[in-house]
Structure formats: structure tokens, C-alpha cells
Amino acid sequence: MGIRVSNLIKAFDKTTIVHGISFDVADGEFVTLLGPSGCGKTTTLRCIAGLERTNGGIIEIDGQIVSQPEKDIFAPPHERNLGMVFQSYAIWPHMSVAENIAFPLVARGGNEADTKQAVLWALEIVGLTGLGDRQPSELSGGQQQRVALARAIVGKPKVLLFDEPLSNLDARLRDRTRAEISRIQKELAIPAVYVTHDQAEALSMSDRVIVMDGGHIIEEGEPRKLYRRPNKQFTAEFIGAANFLKVTYKDKNWYAPDGSVLTLEETIIGQEGEERVAVLRSEHLDIRLPTESASNSHVNALHGTIEHVQYMGPHIEYAISVQGVPMNVTHQMDFGPGTKILVTFGPADIHLLP
Amino acid sequence: MNNMNRVSDSVVSTPLVPIFRHASIFDGGRILGAIYLITFTVVALLVAIPLFALIYGSLRSTAPGLEGHWTFQNWLGLFSSGVVGTFYTTLFIGLASALIASIVGTAIAIVVHRTDFRGGTTVTALVSLSFFLPSFILAMAWIIIGSPGGLINGVLESIGINDWKVDAYTKTGMIFVTVLHQIPFVYLMMRGPILGIDATFEEAARASGATPFTVLRRITLPLLSFSITSSLVLTFILSIEQFAIPALMGIPGRITVLATQLYLLVSFPPPDYGLAAAIGLTLSALTGFAIWIQRRIARGNRLTVTTGKAGRLTLISLGKWRWAANTLCWGYILCALILPVIILAYVSVLKYFSANPFEGAYTMRNYVFLFESSSTLRSFWNTLIVSGLGALIGVGLASFVSYFTLRHRPPGYRVLDFIASLPFGVPGVVIGLGLLWAYAYLPLPIYGTLVILIISFITRFLSYATETVGGRMVQIDKSLEEAAWTAGATRLQGIKRILVPLAMPSLQGAYFLLFMAFFREIASAVLLYTASTSVLSTSIWSFFEQANWGLASSLSLVGMVVVFISMYLLMLLTKRRPSLKLLERNKPTKAT
């Protein structure tokens, strides 16, 4: 049954943090709440966990209403059958690894034999077999993270909640753990809500991403759709490096600011003189010297000048001016500042915002 | 792009539902709710009963329990020349003691922690030890040394100097002993900030070409200025609420401060309870005002930076000033700890007081008496009950107060926080007077029992315990408890399984603190004890008042030994402590 959030409202004192948002998480689905800090994503997660009391709306977990202030329904966290991984891991320093992991079962009154079995199972799943007797202070950050994960799944919860669990790990460990969390969640098929401000985490792990800002849901969709065909400028801006071009409809064609005709993947018919915003991903753009043959052999080509060059190692980042409109391009080839160049891209690489 | 536009076109705007009132306004179950109510009631009664008794008493014409009428006469009495003079004396002694103690205490802390001074560990240990030396024992020792019939004058006389005498029964004597008594407090307060200074501030100055001494003067001391001011104000409060030193040294020399004047008004005929109550309230208002100032300073301090980042602080080389540093540190320890203990030991084995140890008649009778006198033995038991049991109750209450004000925060927690912090800085003798008055009226038969002593000590020192326990509780990241709830634990289970084990070191620390404070407390006991409820401090006090220096000294020494041994045993029991590293929320490292 998963999770259903309808019209959730949360305020602290007089400041409303979450403005009536609604979304579902299907059984086994991995949904990420993505947004800048202060957008209300963590608050939403804490409301689902029961760590915050809501001010309005309904939260259902597995078909049961756990929070509905209008009817004075509030189930405390321990009655919601959750598994939660905290940003700080929240590993209890006075308990061994095994005691930490066993806690959800012990707190719910499980018998000793089953608990032992379940702890061994959880340790194996997260790849910490044999470390049950260690003290948390003897573990590395990555291992602590795994203990937190094991503790969250050991009780076979109805939902898994993740509050920026990877933000304390270094970059390499983060990539590995990301894959690990995805794998475990799919294996157990427990619906999961994952909160992050990191677009790479959101895109790589999720079945669906919900983009939030200012306590509202801006847009939701599958990672590929949000990246390539966003409906909102905020989404395009927040996920990935995007260039925005103002394009104009004239004589049944869309024109770039430099006056060149644009070829789109699908024909979009506008009104004469209509202006739209086009999204171009900097890594989808190509640059070359403006020879005659180059301008003729590409469907979309904009004339520009290189203004700044940043050498990054694997690639080079160029700041380019196209008729005064700034564009960022990532490319492997070397050009000097001041070079006149052509920015080229295929019909599929330009997307007009609705 | 305009923020409002983006929002309104993406969601249907929803009117904000007002904060919903839950039928069960208390979040966390019936047992916890009951504990909260009890905690709130007990703390409120502890504070309100003596407070209202004092206010009531200050407006009545007669002693408690007698017929009388309402009057403002007591408050007008504050403006009599006697009281005004006392007020100025109190301020003068308080300010002078605070100023000198702050300077010397800070100097010792800087010498020990920021120079290449040798023996810093020993100095730290001995200064911390002298922190636990009760002020009345320190005062007694210095009276024996410096009073008109004391050691120094005896020595002077015996070597033929008759026209130059010392007198401890003066303002100078009182300030001297108060300073000795307050220095450990200043030292312990300044130690943290001095060690916590971010090394990069000093390194930046060194890199700019400043000498170590210039760094101290231009960087370190200004960075510490908030802490120094804050300790100055706290020392001032502790000095003006001090009772034992002005009582033992000031009363013989006819120097009264507010605390002793209150005591004299109540203890000696004809008693004037009303004026005493008015003086008590005035004194409390004075300390309350000082505390308010201190809190404001402390809040300002949060803007400046002592990050606690452990860097290598450069030590200043003492060079040719090493003798001065040695004199300062060892001189202090000699005056505040070693000399007093030696003097007490010496006097305790003398038959008659004599300044010359070669002419003294020695005896063990003072010690024999202690163990043969049933009243002294009883005072040992009373002390163990009051300190041992009272501290346990006090820590329990303080833990609940800290839990509710810092973590649970049910409705009204701010009120609880405020009430619980009120008695801090209220002089002990004022609390004693309030309780004395209150229980003359209230139909509870606790006057003349140990219960009233326990009540009075807990009231006086509750805020010390809540500071200790609360300081630890705020360090324990909230998510450690939340993780237990989401893992299926109720609030009570979370407290029992997570919070209490993690806060245990602070609970033990608070117990230690209260035990010592109760043991050395005299001010709030002096108006409340009776022959059968005398504790060690009051027994020593009454021996000394009867001019029996020998018994007072032997009981002081035996009492200190007993208390230090019991504290040592307690410390042995508190070894295993969870690593603090995991307690605190890891700072998210912004890596993208």
C-alpha cells in the first residue's frame, strides 16, 4: 500500500514550512524528495516518521491513517512500523553494533532467538558480517552508516525513511553506498522516501523524484524525464547545469537570439511572436570553429565568443557569449579566450519549457 | 524568476489551518505526564514557599506565629543608617574580592595553561582540591593564624615585637580569605575558554610578527574578555552571598554585611524578623540583578569565537619571570590549602593554644572526644543522610527538570525553567530565613527535622545540578532519541535505554557536586538546625563559636577525610563512559 500524503501542512510557530503538499509512494517504490535546504523536504519526512506533529492533512502508511490533526489522529513514531536512517547516523555509542541493530526488535518485545537470527541477517545484508561485537567508536563512518541501515531494515518495516544519509561520507564512499542502498531497497521491496539536496543521489537511486522548493512541490517525475524534459525552470536549474535561451516564434519557426533557426525533435507550434524559454544542457553542447562547412552541416548552430576558460582536467568549462546571452559549455577540446566559435547541438538536445 | 509566480502555478494554494489543539496536549504518555506535573509542583513549591514567606514576613509587624498587622515599617528600616552602611560594606567587600580573585585566578590559569610553567598538572589538581575546602574551615584556619590572639601575633610577641600586630577581624582580612576561597572558582571557569581558544587566531598574530607576549596582550586577553567579565560578576555574586567568612571574621570585628546582619537580627534578642526579611529580599534582588547582567554577557559571548578546534597553542616562555609564576601558583596553594590544613592539624592536637610548637602540650583528646560524643557521631550520620540522600533527590529532580526543559518541552516548560533557575544566587541564609518563617506557619511538622535541611539545600543548589545535567543533555544529539522512537521505542523506553545511559556521567557529576555542596553548606543550615539535626558543618560551627578551636579543628579534618574518601569511592564506581565523539551531531561536510 505504501505511503499516501494528502494536503500536508506543517508550521512552526507562525511560519508555515510545508504548504499542503500531496504525493503517493507505491509499494516497493523509491521516491526522493529533492530540493535546496529549507525547502521543507526534511520536515515532510519527519512528519511521515511522526517526529513532528502536523498542522493539517492526512498521512497514511500501509493503508492506515497515522496522522490527521483535523480528527485528532496521531500515531507516535513507535506505532508506525518504520525504519529510518538519520543524517548523523544516530548510532547509540553505549551499545555494541549488534545491540544497536537488535534494538528495534527488542523494543517491540521480540524473543531472543529470532532477534539473534534477524541481527545476523541484517549484518549480512549490509556487509558487516562478523562485526556485531564491535563498539560503534571502533567503526569508520561508512561502517556506521551501514549499521544505521541494518538497524532500519532489521524489523522488516512498512516504510524506509532516509534523511540525507550520505551527506557525511566522502565522495568515493558515497558512490558505493548509494548503489548499496538502492540494491537493498529493491531486494526488500519496502517503499522508501529519501531526502537529499544532491541531484546525483536523486537521479541515480530513485524510481521517482519530487522536486520541492519553499514548502511546495514544484514538479515530480522519473529521473530521465526531469532531467531531459523538465516542465519548470526551477527543476532544470536545480538538476544539472542548464543554459536558458529565450526563443521566439516567427513564420512557423523558432529563432535563437542570434537569429538562427532552431530545429526541434518534435514540432511545437506557437503563436506569431511568442517567446519561450529553451533548456540546453551544457554537456550536450558541442563547440567548433565557425567554418562554412561546419555551419551548414549542423541543424542547430549558434555563433558565439569564448569569454572564460576553466581547465578542469577531464574536461574544460567554457563561458560563452551568444549575442550577449551567457552560455556554459563543457567540452574536451582546447580553445583560447576570445575565440569565435559555433555552438552546435542536435534536435533532441533542446527542450522548450511549456 | 519570481518566487511567488512559480509557487502559485504549481500547486493549488491551501489556506493555513491554525495549529490544531490535540485532545492529549501532553505528548508522551500518562506516566511521563504525571512525572511532569509532580516535577513542576515540587519545584514551584520549593521556590514559592520561602519566597512568599519572606514577602509576607517583610510586610508584618511581628515575628512569625504572633498576632500582628500589616506594615511598611520593615522596608523603611532599610534606609536607616545602619542598614545603608551595611549595604555599602557588602558592596565594597564583594567588589574588591571579585576583582582581586578574578585577576589572580585568571593569572594562575594563564600561567598554568599558556606558559612553559612546570608542574601545571599538580597545580591544577591542588587548586581543584581547594575548591572543595569549605569557606568556614578556611576562615577558621586564618582566624587561628591571624586573629589578635592568633599564631602570627604570638610569634611576633615571642620575638619581642609588640608595636606591630595583625588583625584578621577586619575588612582586609575578610577580603583576603574571600579571595582565597573564590580563586579556584575563577580558575575552573577560565580554564575552558583559555584552552578552547582557536589556535589559528594566535598563529595569525604570530605570523603578523607579534611576540608571544604581544599575542597574549593583544589577542588572547581581548578574546577572553567576555569570560573574564562573566567570572567577575559570578564571583561578585558568590562573594556577597558568602555567609561563613563574614560571620566568623566580621562579627567579632563589628563589620556586618547584609547576610550577617540578617542572621544577627534573627538570632540575637530582640529579634527583628520583618527587617531581616526585607534585607533578605534586597540582597536577593542585588544578586538577581547581577545574574541578569551575567546572562547578558554570556549571551554576547556566543558571538565571539572559541571553536574548541584542538590546535597546538604556542606556549609563552617564562624566562626570567619563572620565580614570579612559581610564587603566584605555589603561594596560592600554600595559603589556601596547605597552611590551613597544617594549622588545623596542629591546633587539633594541642591541649591549650600556643603559637610555639615546641612549648605546646599535645593531646589526642579532641579526637577521642569526637568518637565518644554521641552528638558528634549523630552529626556524622546526619551529614551522610542529608548529603547522600539529599543529593540523590536533588539530582533526580534536576534530571527531570533538565529533561522537560531541554528535550521534551511540554506546555509550560519555560515557566519551569525560569522557576528552577530562580534560587541560583539567592544567599543561603535568606533561603534559611524564608523556610524558618514558612514552617512556623505551615502545619507540616518538619521544622527541627533533617527534612527541612534537605529541602533548604536542594532549593539552594538545584540550579547547580540542572546546569550540570542539562549541559550534557544538550550535547546528546536529538536524533539519538528519535532513532529509538522510529525503531519502535516509546518515549519512556527511549529515556531508559538511550538518554539515561548517555547522560549518566553528568548525573554522577551532579551527584558529586551536590554531595560536596551539601557537606560544606552552612549559610542555609545555620538558622534551621537544632541540637538533634546538627550536621558536620553546623557542629564545627558551634564548636568554633564556643571558642573550642581544638574540637572544631579535629572535626574539620575528620569530616574532610570522610567526605573525600566517600567521594573517591564514588569516582571509582564511575569509570566506563561512552565516547563523546558519537554523541554530537556530525557536521555535514559540504562535498558536492
Interface residues (C-beta under 8 A of the other chain):
Chain A: N7 I9 A11 T16 H19 G20 I21 A49 G50 L51 R53 N55 G56 P69 E70 D72 F74 P76 P77 H78 R80 N81 L82 G83 M84 F86 Q87 S88 Y89 A90 I91 W92 P93 H94 F103 P104 A107 R108 Q135 P136 S137 G141 A148 R151 G155 L161 E164 S167 N168 D170 A171 R174 D198 D213 G214 H216 I217 I218 E219 K232 Q233 F234
Chain B: M1 N3 R6 V7 S10 V11 V12 S13 T14 L16 V17 P18 I19 F20 H22 A23 D27 D477 S479 L480 E482 A483 A484 W485 T486 A487 G488 A489 T490 R491 Q493 R497 I498 P501 L502 P578 S579 K581 L582 L583 R585 N586 P588 T589 A591 T592
